[in-house]
């Protein structure tokens, strides 16, 4: 599967102001020193809502759970 965002495309984000983006949003996330653009999946657990970070290029990248090392910085609003 080809990635949704191709090399050289312009992507615009809006600051989340602490509010978590809704399910299936595309967001800019930081995990330690690494920035990633991922789709957000949400599911309920014993500890409340949990985010699963999902790549649109599923053949290359496995989804993973957001933990305390992941910060959701911005929500994608536009792609050219």
N, C-alpha and C positions, 0 to 999 in steps of 0.2 A: 504494500500500500504506500502510495506517495504521501509525503507530509502535506498538511493543509497549508502551511506557510512555507513558501519557497524562498531560497536564498535571494537577497536583494529586495524583498518586499518590505514596504513600510507598514509598521504596526503601531497603532495609537492606543494608549491606555489611560484610564481615569483613576485617580487616587481613590482607594476604598474608604478612607477616613475611619478605619477600624471596623466598619461593617463588612461582614463576610459576603462575598458575591453569591448569587443563587446557584443552584444545581445546574450543571452543564455549561456554566460560564467558562470563558477562556481567561486565564489570569497569568500575570507575571509573578513568579514565586522565587524566593531565595531559600536555598538550603546550604547553610554554611557560606562558602564563598562562591557558590555556583548559582547563576540565574537561569531559570527555566520558564518556558511558556507551556502551560498544561491546562487541560480541560479538568473541571472540578466535578467529581462525583461525590454525593453525600449519602451516607447511610446512618441509621441510628444504632448505637451500641449501648452497653450498660452505662457508659460514662457520658452519654449524650451524643450529639451529632459528631460524626467523624468525616473527614475529607479524604477522598482517594484522588490522587493526582494521576491523570490519564493522558498519555500521548496519543495524538491522532494517528501517528505512525506506529501502530501496535506491533507490526512485524519486527521493529527494531528496538522498541523500548517497552518494558513491562510497567504496568501501573504500580504505584506504591502508596502506602498510607502516609498522610501528613502527620508528623509528630511535632514535638516542641522545637525541633531544629528547623522546621519549615515556617517561613513567614510569607503570607499572601500580601503582596505589595500593591498591585493594581489590577483592575478589570479591563480586559480588552474591549474597546468600543468601535474600532474600525481597522480595516486592513485594505491596502491597495496592492 
